[in-house]
Amino acid sequence: MGKNINEIIEQAVNTGRLTKTDVVTLLSSSGEDAAALFAAADGVRKNQMGDDVHLRGLIEFSNYCERNCTYCGLRSSHKDLARYRMEEEEILAVAAAAVPLGYRTVVLQSGEDSYYDAQTVASIVHRLKKELGLVITLSLGERNRDEYKLWKDAGADRYLLKHETADADLYVALHPDMTWERRKQSLLTLRELGYQVGSGCMVGLPGQTLDALAEDLLFLQALDVEMAGIGPFVPNPHTPLAKAEGGTVEMTLKMIAVARLLLPKAHLPATTALGSIDKQGRQKALTSGANVVMPNITPNRYRRMYEIYPNKICLDDNPAHCRNCIGGIIASLGRHVADGPGHSPKDCFSGLAG
């Protein structure tokens, strides 16, 4: 006889270890069983990470992309998309305006755009660190080891590179000009170089099974990531997957909850994608194990052009309004905005300056 849900949850809370079968069982839960999963994840979050919610200011500085991923609105084949690039001084100005709002971390994100060569990115990182004292997360896709090292030496603290799916066949189908092995190797290189490593997956991809979702979670645990971004797949009408069904709120929340049980000391964001398919999506994530929110501080004139998926929230909010809004949401949950840099609590990272 197999273990019941409560036994699996108890094992996860006590040991942080589950078999793939156990993970699939938790992902298959519903009703009271799912509620018990969410409550357990929220308890682990509180015990391990406290009630702080860490804000990461997101700067989407270029929507050019040289890749052609089948799910993404920035794909190179989307010829009708108006493209933009922010120059170094504009990026610095946006980050500087975020500091008085209380942001300690900025996330520099773009499509895979080689217009920004390694030295240019290194200069931006160095100035953000030296002039503004910010903690810096980069999310620039796959680059080579020398580039990753240059940026780490320039002051980058974290790197976010979502693996999207650990199902190698599905990965190739979604990324026609990429390989699963290279993505995995890039993540291992980032780990070797001493970054706080973030990865993550989409939930509800066409052809994705519960076994595949379980493999995603076990991969994140094996990599021992410092941050795991898990959000729903949202179909974009300008991609080959335009008519596919999207991911659900319920399954995304279960993925976040199980991630918290398997990665008790990881930062888990309540994603914008989840908030875009459910007005209460971020609140639900924050009560199911999440402890990070990534408000968009990109200038408004660019936001609609960074259309990875449609109907994103907060496209017209200015950074000050957005900061006040998310602060109110966090307070309504009995939580508070963290005032520290939000480094990983792991011993090797928790003593970092900044």
Secondary structure as a PSIPRED ss2 file (coil, helix, strand):
# PSIPRED VFORMAT (PSIPRED V4.0)

   1 M C   1.000  0.000  0.000
   2 G C   1.000  0.000  0.000
   3 K C   1.000  0.000  0.000
   4 N C   1.000  0.000  0.000
   5 I H   0.000  1.000  0.000
   6 N H   0.000  1.000  0.000
   7 E H   0.000  1.000  0.000
   8 I H   0.000  1.000  0.000
   9 I H   0.000  1.000  0.000
  10 E H   0.000  1.000  0.000
  11 Q H   0.000  1.000  0.000
  12 A H   0.000  1.000  0.000
  13 V H   0.000  1.000  0.000
  14 N H   0.000  1.000  0.000
  15 T H   0.000  1.000  0.000
  16 G C   1.000  0.000  0.000
  17 R C   1.000  0.000  0.000
  18 L C   1.000  0.000  0.000
  19 T C   1.000  0.000  0.000
  20 K H   0.000  1.000  0.000
  21 T H   0.000  1.000  0.000
  22 D H   0.000  1.000  0.000
  23 V H   0.000  1.000  0.000
  24 V H   0.000  1.000  0.000
  25 T H   0.000  1.000  0.000
  26 L H   0.000  1.000  0.000
  27 L H   0.000  1.000  0.000
  28 S C   1.000  0.000  0.000
  29 S C   1.000  0.000  0.000
  30 S C   1.000  0.000  0.000
  31 G H   0.000  1.000  0.000
  32 E H   0.000  1.000  0.000
  33 D H   0.000  1.000  0.000
  34 A H   0.000  1.000  0.000
  35 A H   0.000  1.000  0.000
  36 A H   0.000  1.000  0.000
  37 L H   0.000  1.000  0.000
  38 F H   0.000  1.000  0.000
  39 A H   0.000  1.000  0.000
  40 A H   0.000  1.000  0.000
  41 A H   0.000  1.000  0.000
  42 D H   0.000  1.000  0.000
  43 G H   0.000  1.000  0.000
  44 V H   0.000  1.000  0.000
  45 R H   0.000  1.000  0.000
  46 K H   0.000  1.000  0.000
  47 N H   0.000  1.000  0.000
  48 Q H   0.000  1.000  0.000
  49 M H   0.000  1.000  0.000
  50 G C   1.000  0.000  0.000
  51 D C   1.000  0.000  0.000
  52 D E   0.000  0.000  1.000
  53 V E   0.000  0.000  1.000
  54 H E   0.000  0.000  1.000
  55 L E   0.000  0.000  1.000
  56 R C   1.000  0.000  0.000
  57 G E   0.000  0.000  1.000
  58 L E   0.000  0.000  1.000
  59 I E   0.000  0.000  1.000
  60 E E   0.000  0.000  1.000
  61 F E   0.000  0.000  1.000
  62 S E   0.000  0.000  1.000
  63 N C   1.000  0.000  0.000
  64 Y C   1.000  0.000  0.000
  65 C C   1.000  0.000  0.000
  66 E C   1.000  0.000  0.000
  67 R C   1.000  0.000  0.000
  68 N C   1.000  0.000  0.000
  69 C C   1.000  0.000  0.000
  70 T C   1.000  0.000  0.000
  71 Y C   1.000  0.000  0.000
  72 C C   1.000  0.000  0.000
  73 G C   1.000  0.000  0.000
  74 L C   1.000  0.000  0.000
  75 R C   1.000  0.000  0.000
  76 S C   1.000  0.000  0.000
  77 S C   1.000  0.000  0.000
  78 H C   1.000  0.000  0.000
  79 K C   1.000  0.000  0.000
  80 D C   1.000  0.000  0.000
  81 L C   1.000  0.000  0.000
  82 A C   1.000  0.000  0.000
  83 R C   1.000  0.000  0.000
  84 Y C   1.000  0.000  0.000
  85 R E   0.000  0.000  1.000
  86 M C   1.000  0.000  0.000
  87 E C   1.000  0.000  0.000
  88 E H   0.000  1.000  0.000
  89 E H   0.000  1.000  0.000
  90 E H   0.000  1.000  0.000
  91 I H   0.000  1.000  0.000
  92 L H   0.000  1.000  0.000
  93 A H   0.000  1.000  0.000
  94 V H   0.000  1.000  0.000
  95 A H   0.000  1.000  0.000
  96 A H   0.000  1.000  0.000
  97 A H   0.000  1.000  0.000
  98 A H   0.000  1.000  0.000
  99 V H   0.000  1.000  0.000
 100 P H   0.000  1.000  0.000
 101 L H   0.000  1.000  0.000
 102 G C   1.000  0.000  0.000
 103 Y C   1.000  0.000  0.000
 104 R C   1.000  0.000  0.000
 105 T E   0.000  0.000  1.000
 106 V E   0.000  0.000  1.000
 107 V E   0.000  0.000  1.000
 108 L E   0.000  0.000  1.000
 109 Q E   0.000  0.000  1.000
 110 S E   0.000  0.000  1.000
 111 G C   1.000  0.000  0.000
 112 E C   1.000  0.000  0.000
 113 D C   1.000  0.000  0.000
 114 S C   1.000  0.000  0.000
 115 Y C   1.000  0.000  0.000
 116 Y C   1.000  0.000  0.000
 117 D C   1.000  0.000  0.000
 118 A H   0.000  1.000  0.000
 119 Q H   0.000  1.000  0.000
 120 T H   0.000  1.000  0.000
 121 V H   0.000  1.000  0.000
 122 A H   0.000  1.000  0.000
 123 S H   0.000  1.000  0.000
 124 I H   0.000  1.000  0.000
 125 V H   0.000  1.000  0.000
 126 H H   0.000  1.000  0.000
 127 R H   0.000  1.000  0.000
 128 L H   0.000  1.000  0.000
 129 K H   0.000  1.000  0.000
 130 K H   0.000  1.000  0.000
 131 E H   0.000  1.000  0.000
 132 L H   0.000  1.000  0.000
 133 G C   1.000  0.000  0.000
 134 L C   1.000  0.000  0.000
 135 V E   0.000  0.000  1.000
 136 I E   0.000  0.000  1.000
 137 T E   0.000  0.000  1.000
 138 L E   0.000  0.000  1.000
 139 S E   0.000  0.000  1.000
 140 L C   1.000  0.000  0.000
 141 G C   1.000  0.000  0.000
 142 E C   1.000  0.000  0.000
 143 R C   1.000  0.000  0.000
 144 N C   1.000  0.000  0.000
 145 R H   0.000  1.000  0.000
 146 D H   0.000  1.000  0.000
 147 E H   0.000  1.000  0.000
 148 Y H   0.000  1.000  0.000
 149 K H   0.000  1.000  0.000
 150 L H   0.000  1.000  0.000
 151 W H   0.000  1.000  0.000
 152 K H   0.000  1.000  0.000
 153 D H   0.000  1.000  0.000
 154 A H   0.000  1.000  0.000
 155 G C   1.000  0.000  0.000
 156 A C   1.000  0.000  0.000
 157 D C   1.000  0.000  0.000
 158 R E   0.000  0.000  1.000
 159 Y E   0.000  0.000  1.000
 160 L E   0.000  0.000  1.000
 161 L C   1.000  0.000  0.000
 162 K C   1.000  0.000  0.000
 163 H C   1.000  0.000  0.000
 164 E E   0.000  0.000  1.000
 165 T C   1.000  0.000  0.000
 166 A C   1.000  0.000  0.000
 167 D C   1.000  0.000  0.000
 168 A H   0.000  1.000  0.000
 169 D H   0.000  1.000  0.000
 170 L H   0.000  1.000  0.000
 171 Y H   0.000  1.000  0.000
 172 V H   0.000  1.000  0.000
 173 A H   0.000  1.000  0.000
 174 L H   0.000  1.000  0.000
 175 H C   1.000  0.000  0.000
 176 P C   1.000  0.000  0.000
 177 D C   1.000  0.000  0.000
 178 M C   1.000  0.000  0.000
 179 T C   1.000  0.000  0.000
 180 W H   0.000  1.000  0.000
 181 E H   0.000  1.000  0.000
 182 R H   0.000  1.000  0.000
 183 R H   0.000  1.000  0.000
 184 K H   0.000  1.000  0.000
 185 Q H   0.000  1.000  0.000
 186 S H   0.000  1.000  0.000
 187 L H   0.000  1.000  0.000
 188 L H   0.000  1.000  0.000
 189 T H   0.000  1.000  0.000
 190 L H   0.000  1.000  0.000
 191 R H   0.000  1.000  0.000
 192 E H   0.000  1.000  0.000
 193 L C   1.000  0.000  0.000
 194 G C   1.000  0.000  0.000
 195 Y C   1.000  0.000  0.000
 196 Q E   0.000  0.000  1.000
 197 V E   0.000  0.000  1.000
 198 G E   0.000  0.000  1.000
 199 S E   0.000  0.000  1.000
 200 G E   0.000  0.000  1.000
 201 C E   0.000  0.000  1.000
 202 M E   0.000  0.000  1.000
 203 V E   0.000  0.000  1.000
 204 G C   1.000  0.000  0.000
 205 L C   1.000  0.000  0.000
 206 P C   1.000  0.000  0.000
 207 G C   1.000  0.000  0.000
 208 Q C   1.000  0.000  0.000
 209 T C   1.000  0.000  0.000
 210 L H   0.000  1.000  0.000
 211 D H   0.000  1.000  0.000
 212 A H   0.000  1.000  0.000
 213 L H   0.000  1.000  0.000
 214 A H   0.000  1.000  0.000
 215 E H   0.000  1.000  0.000
 216 D H   0.000  1.000  0.000
 217 L H   0.000  1.000  0.000
 218 L H   0.000  1.000  0.000
 219 F H   0.000  1.000  0.000
 220 L H   0.000  1.000  0.000
 221 Q H   0.000  1.000  0.000
 222 A H   0.000  1.000  0.000
 223 L H   0.000  1.000  0.000
 224 D C   1.000  0.000  0.000
 225 V C   1.000  0.000  0.000
 226 E C   1.000  0.000  0.000
 227 M E   0.000  0.000  1.000
 228 A E   0.000  0.000  1.000
 229 G E   0.000  0.000  1.000
 230 I E   0.000  0.000  1.000
 231 G E   0.000  0.000  1.000
 232 P E   0.000  0.000  1.000
 233 F C   1.000  0.000  0.000
 234 V C   1.000  0.000  0.000
 235 P C   1.000  0.000  0.000
 236 N C   1.000  0.000  0.000
 237 P C   1.000  0.000  0.000
 238 H C   1.000  0.000  0.000
 239 T C   1.000  0.000  0.000
 240 P C   1.000  0.000  0.000
 241 L C   1.000  0.000  0.000
 242 A C   1.000  0.000  0.000
 243 K C   1.000  0.000  0.000
 244 A C   1.000  0.000  0.000
 245 E C   1.000  0.000  0.000
 246 G C   1.000  0.000  0.000
 247 G C   1.000  0.000  0.000
 248 T C   1.000  0.000  0.000
 249 V H   0.000  1.000  0.000
 250 E H   0.000  1.000  0.000
 251 M H   0.000  1.000  0.000
 252 T H   0.000  1.000  0.000
 253 L H   0.000  1.000  0.000
 254 K H   0.000  1.000  0.000
 255 M H   0.000  1.000  0.000
 256 I H   0.000  1.000  0.000
 257 A H   0.000  1.000  0.000
 258 V H   0.000  1.000  0.000
 259 A H   0.000  1.000  0.000
 260 R H   0.000  1.000  0.000
 261 L H   0.000  1.000  0.000
 262 L H   0.000  1.000  0.000
 263 L C   1.000  0.000  0.000
 264 P C   1.000  0.000  0.000
 265 K C   1.000  0.000  0.000
 266 A C   1.000  0.000  0.000
 267 H E   0.000  0.000  1.000
 268 L C   1.000  0.000  0.000
 269 P E   0.000  0.000  1.000
 270 A C   1.000  0.000  0.000
 271 T C   1.000  0.000  0.000
 272 T H   0.000  1.000  0.000
 273 A H   0.000  1.000  0.000
 274 L H   0.000  1.000  0.000
 275 G H   0.000  1.000  0.000
 276 S H   0.000  1.000  0.000
 277 I H   0.000  1.000  0.000
 278 D C   1.000  0.000  0.000
 279 K C   1.000  0.000  0.000
 280 Q C   1.000  0.000  0.000
 281 G H   0.000  1.000  0.000
 282 R H   0.000  1.000  0.000
 283 Q H   0.000  1.000  0.000
 284 K H   0.000  1.000  0.000
 285 A H   0.000  1.000  0.000
 286 L H   0.000  1.000  0.000
 287 T C   1.000  0.000  0.000
 288 S C   1.000  0.000  0.000
 289 G C   1.000  0.000  0.000
 290 A C   1.000  0.000  0.000
 291 N C   1.000  0.000  0.000
 292 V E   0.000  0.000  1.000
 293 V E   0.000  0.000  1.000
 294 M C   1.000  0.000  0.000
 295 P C   1.000  0.000  0.000
 296 N E   0.000  0.000  1.000
 297 I C   1.000  0.000  0.000
 298 T C   1.000  0.000  0.000
 299 P C   1.000  0.000  0.000
 300 N H   0.000  1.000  0.000
 301 R H   0.000  1.000  0.000
 302 Y H   0.000  1.000  0.000
 303 R H   0.000  1.000  0.000
 304 R C   1.000  0.000  0.000
 305 M C   1.000  0.000  0.000
 306 Y C   1.000  0.000  0.000
 307 E C   1.000  0.000  0.000
 308 I C   1.000  0.000  0.000
 309 Y C   1.000  0.000  0.000
 310 P C   1.000  0.000  0.000
 311 N C   1.000  0.000  0.000
 312 K C   1.000  0.000  0.000
 313 I C   1.000  0.000  0.000
 314 C C   1.000  0.000  0.000
 315 L C   1.000  0.000  0.000
 316 D C   1.000  0.000  0.000
 317 D C   1.000  0.000  0.000
 318 N C   1.000  0.000  0.000
 319 P H   0.000  1.000  0.000
 320 A H   0.000  1.000  0.000
 321 H H   0.000  1.000  0.000
 322 C H   0.000  1.000  0.000
 323 R H   0.000  1.000  0.000
 324 N H   0.000  1.000  0.000
 325 C H   0.000  1.000  0.000
 326 I H   0.000  1.000  0.000
 327 G H   0.000  1.000  0.000
 328 G H   0.000  1.000  0.000
 329 I H   0.000  1.000  0.000
 330 I H   0.000  1.000  0.000
 331 A H   0.000  1.000  0.000
 332 S H   0.000  1.000  0.000
 333 L C   1.000  0.000  0.000
 334 G C   1.000  0.000  0.000
 335 R C   1.000  0.000  0.000
 336 H E   0.000  0.000  1.000
 337 V E   0.000  0.000  1.000
 338 A C   1.000  0.000  0.000
 339 D C   1.000  0.000  0.000
 340 G C   1.000  0.000  0.000
 341 P C   1.000  0.000  0.000
 342 G C   1.000  0.000  0.000
 343 H C   1.000  0.000  0.000
 344 S C   1.000  0.000  0.000
 345 P C   1.000  0.000  0.000
 346 K C   1.000  0.000  0.000
 347 D H   0.000  1.000  0.000
 348 C H   0.000  1.000  0.000
 349 F H   0.000  1.000  0.000
 350 S H   0.000  1.000  0.000
 351 G C   1.000  0.000  0.000
 352 L C   1.000  0.000  0.000
 353 A C   1.000  0.000  0.000
 354 G C   1.000  0.000  0.000
